[in-house]
Amino acid sequence: MTRLPVQRTRFQGLISRLGGRVLGQVRSSWRTGSLAALGLLLGFFAGQNLSSFLLFTSPGGRPAVVLAMLLVIETLVRLRSRLVRTEPPLGWVIVDNLRIGATYSIVLEAFKVGT
């Protein structure tokens, strides 16, 4: 019994792109993967500490801290989208992971506080 060829649907394209990215991560060097993971963890650590430290020391309180962090994160997103059009180099991957970790820690803090 012969296998029929797979049709080119949007879902099939998504699966092949995801497979290519996962395979690219596996094939990349350990340095790239470990630096990307460290960026994610350091972003989480920095976001957790900045949100708790600046929460008590800033004059505006929680809204001012969240607004300032949101502006910094949005600026990083806009800057990356304008400067990098192709596959991002390692520096931008680390900056992206710092941003993702900080955003995750702020959202987690909001769930813990209940607001």
JOWO-V326731 format. One record per pair of residues at least 24 apart in sequence whose C-alpha atoms are under 6 Angstrom apart, sorted by the first residue. I is the first residue (numbers start at 1). J is the second residue. D is the distance in Angstrom with one decimal. If there is no record, write none. Layout:
I & J & D
I & J & D
//
This chain:
36 & 94 & 5.3
39 & 94 & 5.1
39 & 97 & 5.2
39 & 98 & 5.0
40 & 97 & 4.5
40 & 98 & 5.1
40 & 101 & 4.9
43 & 98 & 3.9
43 & 101 & 4.3
43 & 102 & 4.7
44 & 101 & 4.1
44 & 102 & 4.7
44 & 105 & 5.3
47 & 102 & 4.2
47 & 105 & 5.6
48 & 105 & 5.5
//
